[in-house]
Amino acid sequence: MQSLRLDVETHHRLIELRRPGESLAEVVTRAVTALEATTDPPSTDERLATLERRLKRLEGSR
């Protein structure tokens, strides 16, 4: 497995989405799943905003 290099802002945003005890790899897996659910490839900023909204919705339904 290779290392994932992220810019500082993206890294901080992903850390903010972590659940207690969740690894960053698990957050990235959830992020990829959320992004794959989109039909049109949005811009990077749109993808991150969409990801954050979807993850918050998923977390709220648990």
C-alpha positions in Angstrom: 0.0 0.0 0.0 1.3 3.4 -0.9 1.2 6.6 1.2 -1.5 9.1 0.4 -0.2 12.7 0.1 -2.7 15.4 0.9 -2.5 19.1 1.0 -2.7 20.5 4.6 -6.3 21.9 4.2 -7.6 18.5 2.9 -5.8 16.7 5.6 -7.3 18.9 8.3 -10.8 18.6 6.8 -10.6 14.8 6.8 -9.4 14.8 10.4 -12.4 16.9 11.3 -14.7 14.2 9.8 -13.1 11.4 11.9 -15.4 9.5 14.3 -14.0 8.6 17.7 -11.4 5.9 17.3 -11.6 6.0 13.5 -8.4 5.9 11.5 -7.7 8.4 8.7 -7.8 5.4 6.3 -11.4 4.7 7.3 -12.4 8.3 6.8 -10.8 8.2 3.3 -12.7 5.0 2.6 -16.0 6.7 3.6 -15.0 9.7 1.5 -14.4 7.6 -1.6 -17.7 5.8 -1.1 -19.5 9.1 -0.8 -17.8 10.5 -3.9 -18.5 7.4 -6.0 -22.2 8.0 -5.3 -22.1 11.3 -7.3 -23.1 11.1 -11.0 -21.3 14.1 -12.4 -17.7 14.7 -11.6 -17.7 18.0 -9.7 -14.8 20.3 -9.0 -12.5 19.5 -6.1 -14.1 22.1 -3.8 -17.6 20.8 -4.7 -16.5 17.3 -4.0 -15.2 18.1 -0.6 -18.3 20.1 0.3 -20.5 17.2 -1.0 -18.4 14.7 0.9 -18.8 16.7 4.2 -22.6 17.0 3.8 -23.0 13.3 3.0 -20.8 12.1 5.8 -22.7 14.3 8.3 -26.0 12.9 7.0 -24.6 9.3 7.3 -23.3 10.0 10.8 -26.7 11.5 11.8 -28.6 8.4 10.6 -26.7 6.1 12.9 
